[in-house]
Amino acid sequence: MAGLLAGKVALITGASSGIGRATAVNLAEAGADIALNYYSGKAAAETTAEHIRKQFDRRVIPFRVDVSDHAAVEQMADDTISQLGRLDYFVSSAVYSDREPFLTANLDGFRKTLDVSLLGALYGLRACCNRMVKQGQGGAAVIVSSPHGQIAFPNCMAYNIAKAGLDMMAKTAAAELLPHDIRVNILYPGWTDTPGERKFMDDASIQEAAKGLPMGRLATSEEIAAGVRFLLGPESAYMTGSILHLDGGLFLPWWSKRGTGEF
């Protein structure tokens, strides 16, 4: 994998922890320089940046930016180019979510979920792709979506809406960007072991619930990051507007008895 993305620059949102962090490390290992966006995890972002510099000798610039701030995202894209020289890849991984019944949900949290998880991705995609178009050398983007875009999980209405919107946003962008040789694909992670999951459940509850998944465990952030790298890299050069499922078989008839093939 080393050198696969040499000479490229990737901007990754939500990259101080979880899937975003693992993606930053994976792309740096493949040779890319990294614009590492974060909002609340300053110490984690700086630790990740230092790890990338020492481990892979890559350039990495942390940017503290709220992705729901359109003007700030546009400035981040400009600053990425001014400090790293170019912009080839965009990965949307920043996310916010509350879990409440929609009848009684706090609408401030509902709006924040849409602002960060949906509009934040739009702002990043628009800003980065405009600059890729100007460069005239093609590029690629990955939108980290979710099975929530197709499965109406209860008490997750805002997040479900956001992820369903991301899917159509990415597919529309893929169609419009064909003349510019810029590919846009979607990644569906399954339930992934990230710090963000601890907002809703403690570790023991998560591990117990994971036993009921088709493969009997959660995904790791590193497994999902490998999928992001694939979608950005040359192996997927004939893919655009597609959804890559790394969901551990979530869409299979997994109500069957695990390991028996019986229903």
C-alpha positions, 0 to 999 in steps of 0.5 A: 500500500505504501506509495499508492497515494504518493503526491496526493492531498486528502482533506478528511472531516471528523478526523480526530477519532473513530473512522475519520482518524483511522482514515487519516492514518491509512491514507498517510500510510499510502503516501498522502498528505493530510488536512485533518479536520476536527472540532472538539477533539483538539488533543486527539487531533494533535496526537493523530497529526504527530503520529502521522508525521513520525510514523509515515513522514507525511505532512499533516495540518490540523484544522479546527473547523465546524463543518456546519459553518459554510464560510469556514469550510470554504476557508479550510479548503483554501488553506489546505491548498495554500499549505499543502499545495493541492487538493485531490481527495475529500472524505466526509466523516464528521457526524453528530447524532442524538437518539430520541423519539421524533414526537418529543425530540429536542429540535435544536439537536435535530437541527444540529444533526442535519446541519453537521451530518448532512449540510456539513458534508455538502459544504465540504464536498462542494468546496473541495470539488470546486477546487479540484475542478479548478486544478483540472486533474480530477480527484475523488470523494468518499461520503461516509454514510450509513445503513441508516440511509435505508433502514428506518431505525427507531429514535434516529429520525434526524440521523436517518434523514441525514444519511438518506440525504447524503446518498442522493447528494453523493450520487447527484454530485457523481453525475455532475462531476463526470466531465471533470474526472472527479469520482464520488462514492458512498461508504456504508459502515456497519456498527463500528467500534468508535468512541462516539458509540459510548454516547449511547451505550456503555462498553459492556452493553455494546459488546453484548449487543454486538453478539447479535450482529450477523458476524457477531462483532462490531467493525473496527475503524481500521477496517472501514478506513481500508474501504475509504482508501480503496474508494479513493485509490486507483483500484476503484477508478471505474467506480462512481456514484456507488455504495460500498457496503462494509456492514458485516452482512447487515442487509442479509437475512441475519435473523437466521441462527448465526453459523447454522444457515437456518431460519 
